[in-house]
Amino acid sequence: ADIAADLQKNHPEWTFIQDVHIPEAISVNIQGPNSIKAMEKRVLVDRFTAESVAMGAPVFAPGLKQPIDRFHAGDPIGIITRFMTSWNGQSSEYHCGNGIARFPSNAMHEQLSGQVVETTDSWYKTPSLQSWMEYNEGKIIDQNLPSMVASRALALVEGDRVLDVCCGAGGKTTHIAQIMNGKGTIVSVDRASV
């Protein structure tokens, strides 16, 4: 089946592009930049969370630095980060998105895991691949292009034996198995699994 055509048919709001050099790689164009308005009530997040929120991801408990203003669960809030620029030492504030508070401001830090703010407005919009039928049926996985290039650079053939010593969650391992049509041996380890 032509998965790129199926994706375009099932998700017409997105544009899919099949890579000419790595045919199993299909990219999705993000949407944006969008305009977002500043909110009266805000939370402060770390830099990495701010980057994710700017792409539409929610705020998870570990990325929350602190509520700046008082608010209730269900209130609309702005999501910001603060940083010092390396070239001139100026302190700056970046408004990366807006969302809905899942918890009141005085209880947000009690959450050790999970989502604390649902992002509703962000500078860019990316698809939620993991909620798609194709993802849940195992037809697609999300992986960055450089990882796919690394797997392709091995020039693998059916029956090869591969040792993946930095497998992480297994994206490259899965891609290697796909390239070898499931015929061969792959041993995958990561320092976190030892």
N, C-alpha and C positions, 0 to 999 in steps of 0.2 A: 504494500500500500504506500502511496505517496503521502508521507506524514506532513510535509509542508503544505500540500493542498488541503489536507484534512484540517490542519490548524487554521488556515485562512478561512475555510468554510465555517468552522465552528466558532471562530473568534474574529469576526469581521472588523471589529473596532481596532485591531492591531495589524501592523504590517510585518510580514515575515519574509526573510531573505535567506535563501539557501547559499552557503559559501561555495565558491567555485573551486577552491583547492581542497577543502575537506567537506565532501558531499553530505556527510551525516551531521554537519554543523548548520543549525538554523538560528539566525539571530532575529530578535524582535526589536523594532524601533521603539524607544521610549517616547513619551509624549510630554512636551513642555518646551521652554519654561512657562509655567502658569503664573498668574498673579495671585498673591495671597495677601490678605489684609492683616495688620497687627491686631492682636487681641488685648483686652484690658488685663486679664488674669493670665499668668505665665508660669511655666516650669523651666528650670535650667537642666540641660542634659550635657553629657560629655561629647567630645568632638566626633567620636566614631558613631554614636547614636544620632547626632545631628546629620551626618552624611547619609545615614540610612533613612531618617525621617524625610530629608529632602527628596528622596526617591520614592516616598510613599509608605515606608515601613512604620509599624507602631513603635511606641516607646516601651521597652521592657525594663523591669525593675533595676537590673544592674547598671543600666545607662543613665538612670535618673540621678542628678546631683542634688537638686533640692527644689521644692516649690518656692517661687518668689513671692507669690500673692496667696491670699486665702481663697479657697473655692470649695465647692461641694462636688460629690460624685455626680456625673452627668453634665457638669458645666463645660461650656466651650472654653478652651484655653490655648494660648500660644506656646510654641515650643522653641526655645532659644538656646544658643550656646555662646560662651564668651571665650575669647582667646587673645593672646598678645602677638602682634605681628613681629616677625623676626627682623625685618628691615628697618623699622623705626621705633620699635618698642611700644607702640600705641596699643591700648586696650580697645578691643572691638567686640561688638555684639552682633550675632547673626541670627535672624529669624528664619528658621528652617521649615516651619510648618505650623498647622493648627490641628487641634484634636479635641476629643471628649475625654474628660477625666474619668477614669474607672473607679477612683477612690477619692475621698476628700483630702485636701492638702495636709491635714494633720495626721493622716493615717497612711500616706503614700510610702513613707520610709519603712513602715512595718512589713511591706511586701518584699520578700526576698527573691521571688521569681515571678515570671508571668508578665502579662501586659498591664501597664499602669495607665497608659494613654493610647486611645485608638486614634490614629491619624486620619483626619478627614480632608485636609487641604495640604498639598505639598508643591514644591517648585516643579517637580517632575512626577510623572505617573509611570509605573512599571507594572507589567502583568503579574498577578498572583499565581504563578505557574503551579504551585503545589496544591492549589484548589481545583485545578482543571482535571477533567475526566482523563485526558491523555496521560497526565502525570500519574494519577492514581492507578491507571491500568498498566503502567510501566512502559508506555510507548515513548516517553520523553523523560529526560532528567536535565536539571539545570547545571551547567558547567561553563567555565570561562574558556575562551578560545585558546589562550596560551597553553592550558592543560591539554587540550585536544591536539594541539600542534606537537607537544611533547610525546604523546602516545603515537602519533603518526610518524614522527621522526625515527622511531625504532624500526620502521620497515618490517613489521611483523607479518608472519604467514601462519596458516593453520599448523598446529603441532608444536609451535615454539614454546619454550619454557622461559618465564619472566619472573624476576624478583622485584617487587615494588616495595622499596624500603621506606617510603614516605607516603603511605596510602591515605592518611587522613580519613575522610568519610567514605572513600572508595570510588570517587568519580572517575579518576584515570583508570583504576582497575576495571571498572565496568566498561569503559571505552575500549580498553585493551582486549577484553573478552569479546566485545562486539566485533572488533577488527579481525580477530582470529576465528570468528564464527563459532565461538564456544568450544573450539577444538584445540587444546593445548593445556599447559599447566601454568597457573599463576599463584605465586606465594606473595601475600600482601601483609606487611607489618608496618606499624607506626610506633614511635617512641611512647605515645600515650597508651598504646595497647599492651606494652611490655610489662 
